[in-house]
């Protein structure tokens, strides 16, 4: 067999190499398998011929080329069930009513789901962020000075929490996030974000997948700590007021990539890409918005069913130095 296998491997451009190797190393098993396949084909040949003959006769009867007459073989129980009114009605309903309806409704639901996600990600959420629906538009807060820090306890059920400070473009800041002990672990509904807030919440696929396109930051995980820098509101001329009235004030959002330390907290650093007020929130899904006080002012719909099911409190500390000492705070 080896010359035959070598010839097959040569003329198959290498596609048959795994088969050749398997057969050459397990010749007895390969021959037994081929024999079993041949026996099954031989056993099934009479039934195949009978099926073809019956199908050909049925076609000739339907075309008027032959009379129905009695069948040449005895009808089995399966044949009688197959030709029965109940079976035919069920199959007809599944094929022409249930199946197309299910496929059609599934396609419509998929289109609505993807369309809503595109509108949410490309239009609604950017406008809401820029118009201060989540993180308010306010004048410039005090800029965080060198060798100083600010610390606040923030509930993750809030879509956005101001830290009361401003950061400068191009400067690097250190940040430390811990979970307040009295608040217990952080949860997204009934799913824990663990450990602490250093990792995303592990939601089941059936819950996570439909909601991923509606995440506030679609490429970040569930309950991922995020920070937002917003350009402060300032007095300006009429053209500037019209421009910002339509498009809002610039905002920059970036995930916080944190490393755990020995005290149970999480440390990290970020570089400010613009000068503005600093805000903190965790990533979660947001539904489409509804008009509140006229375009383009928008408000989130049903926020209690999204951020409102988050449980936990984070203590956030931001410093203008490169590192934050690991302390018990």
Beta strands, then each sheet from edge to edge (+ up, - down):
strand 1: 149-155
strand 2: 161-167
strand 3: 172-179
strand 4: 186-188
strand 5: 191-193
strand 6: 225-230
strand 7: 251-255
strand 8: 259-260
strand 9: 266-271
strand 10: 276-282
strand 11: 289-291
strand 12: 298-300
strand 13: 310-311
strand 14: 313-319
sheet 1: 1+ 14- 3+ 9- 8+
sheet 2: 2+ 10- 6+ 7-
sheet 3: 5+ 4- 13+
sheet 4: 11+ 12-
end
